[in-house]
Amino acid sequence: MTNTTDDGEALIAAWRTNHRVTTYLIENLPVELWSMSVPGAPRRTVRTIAAHIHNARCMWIKMIGSNHGVAVPRSVNARTVTPRELTRALARSSEGMIQLIQLGVTRGGAIPAAAWQNFPTDLVHFLSYFVAHEAHHRGQLCLLARQLGHRLPAEVTAGLWQWKKRSRE
């Protein structure tokens, strides 16, 4: 990274767009899907997968940032969280992720290493890892909707790829 501050702002903008895409999907999942079990994994539900996105953010914020003054958002109950509660929680964990990026900027472009970490500490890898993680689960949720008989409207699935539009929301 050449200019850490400018690059940090660009990474924060990219993170915010990713967060908005995730939130857009949560906002557009039919409520009746939330309690439905994942085929072949009856203890997992659409709700638990959606909640995992926030809870994973919280875990990493704690592991990387808690010793550096980054506030750790509260996890959600993956068995009871509602879409509205999750949307609010995702906003809090998104701010925590932004604080981690800002922490990395102040440290010259790298986040502090966690006790256990499976990605390099530079900010580009950091952002790529979390965008890939959330994209994986967004894909799972779209596929589950279809498998469970609630195919999402084309405007929703196409909306997941409208990053230019999501970045302005």
Secondary structure, DSSP 8 states (H G I E B T S, - for coil): --SHHHHHHHHHHHHHHHHHHHHHHHHHS-GGGTT-EETTEEEEEHHHHHHHHHHHHHHHHHHHHGGGT--------TTT--HHHHHHHHHHHHHHHHHHHHHHHHTTSB----SS-SS-SBHHHHHHHHHHHHHHHHHHHHHHHHHTT----HHHHHHTT-HHHHHH-
